[in-house]
């Protein structure tokens, strides 16, 4: 299996209407968006790559349009959180990046969210009976 991580930086503002506090006012961040592409079957393209990183960058930039966004407008959302952003970017890019596996959004260097539709989370308290 091969994994490719492509980092992109955008500058964007947003208002988190439902959060309250200072984030409910207009403010901005320098976001880092990490696109993870995976080749599970070890198949590479004619250039011996999962995908050319220049192509990924072009696709990402075309999706964004500009790098100074107001996320509420761009995403059509009243609360564009990191969670919503990661899924929005995944859904918006998956058609052009067939090996897209996950999208991670860093709002600050310390805080990020990853959207990965391929991973099933299982509760530790599953419905399986415990045997003594």
N, C-alpha and C positions, 0 to 999 in steps of 0.2 A: 504494500500500500504506500502511495506517495501522498504527502500533504503539502500544499502550497499556501502560504499566508501572505496576503497582499494588504499593506497598510495604506490608509488614505486619511488625510486631515481636512476637515472642513471647519469653517467658522459659522456659527449659527446662533440665533436668538430664539427664545421661546418664553411662553408664559404657562406655568402649571397651575391652572385655575383651581383645581381641587386640592392642591397640596397645602395651601395656606402658607403663612410666613413669607419670608423674602422671595421664595421661588414663585410665588403667585404674582409677582411683578415682572415686567419685561427685563430680561437679563440674557447674557450670552455665554457661550463656552467655545473653546477650541476642542472639537471632538476628534477622536481618533477612531476610525472605522476599520475593522480588520475583517477581510473576506477570506474565508478558508475554503479552498477547493481541494477535492480529494479524488484520487484515482484508486479505487478499491481493487481493481483487477490488474494493477501495475501497467496498464496500457497508456502509452504516451503518444503524443501527436507526431507529425512528420518532422518536427524540429527537436524531438526527443524531450518534450516538455508536457506537463499537465495542460498548461495554456501559457502563451506568451504574456509576460507581465505588462508589456506595453499595451497589448489588446485589453487586458483587464482594466488598466488605468483609463484608457479611452472610453470603454463601456461605462465605467463608474462616473467619469466626468460628464458624459452625455446624459446619464441619468440625473445627476445633480443639477446640471445646467450652469450654475454659478456656485462659488464657494462661500458666499455670504447669504445665508438663507434665514428666513423667519419660519421656523419649523411648523408653527401652528397653521400657517397658510400652505406651505409646501406639502404637508401631510394631510391637510384638511382635518386637523384635530384640535380639540380644546385642551388636551393634556398630552403633549408629545413627550412622554417619558422615555428613558433609555430602553425599557422593555418594548414599548410600542415602536420606537425607532428601529430596533434590531429586526423586528418582524417585518416592518414596512420596507426596509432596505432589502431584506431577503426576498420578499414577494416581488419587489420591483426589479430585481436583478436576476432572479433564477432563470428566466426565459432566455437571457443572453449569455449566462454563465452556466452551462449545463452541468458542470461538476461542482457547483456551489454546494457546500456542505453546511456552513454556518456563517453567521454575521455577529461580530462582537462590536459593541459601541462603548467606548470610554468617554464619559462626560468629564471626568477629572483623571489625573494619573492614578488615583487610588480606587476609582469606582467604575465598574463595567458590568454590562449584561450581555450574555450570548444567547442568540436564538438559534436553535438547532432542531429542525422538525424530525430528525431521524432517530433521536434518542428518546426512548420510553423510560420515564421515571417510575420506579416501583416503590411504593410505600413500605417502610420497614415493618409496619403492622399489616401485613398482607392477610388475605382471607384464608391462607393456608393454616391448617391446624398444627399446633406445636405438639410434638410428642415428648412425653417425659420419660 
